[in-house]
Amino acid sequence: MDDHVDLWANELPDLDRRVEGIAVRLQVLAKYLDRHRDAVLAEYGLQWWEFKTLHMLRRGGTPYRATPGELAKQLGMSAAALTNRLDALEKRGYVERTHDRDDRRKVGATLTPAGHKLWEQGIDQIQHVEQTLIHELSSSDQIRLEALLRRLVQATEKDSE
């Protein structure tokens, strides 16, 4: 990364070396985590979009159920695209769709026991990768880094308002 910053500092005299160094390192870390997450999911025959859908169902708590509209909103996608996702996950036995008892027009998607088990296995391994990386830092450095990253993320949230 230092060579990258040096190269661009020579080409762009006004380059802020500190900003470039931080931004590039954040990108490298994000790619590292994505690559390792995808490798974990590949062990289970899952793609990121499949895991993310299971993740959204799981995060809602028991009974791990949501309407397709709720899921589509959480995932930032159209209802039609989500229907295709649910079709694929249902065929694999990870999600079950059922009609509401009181209003048959309403459909809910529920995480099946197989889907829940798969999610748990995946999340455990993903967390292990994250913990292994973060534990390279001392506890006090972890606390400082988390606070600094929180401030940067909050700045992005202000920008999107």
JOLINMO-V455200 format. One line per field, one symbol per residue. psi: psi as a letter, one per 20 degrees, with the letter a starting at -180 (. if undefined). A space follows every 10 residues. Layout:
BEGIN
psi: ???
END
This chain:
BEGIN
psi: hhhgggghhh hnhjpohggg gggghggggg hgggghghgg hhhjkqrghg ghghghghii rpklqqqhgg ggghilrqhg hhggghgghg hijiqppqqp hhnihpqqpp prhghggggg gghghghggg ggghjiqrgh hggggggghg gghhhhhhhj .
END
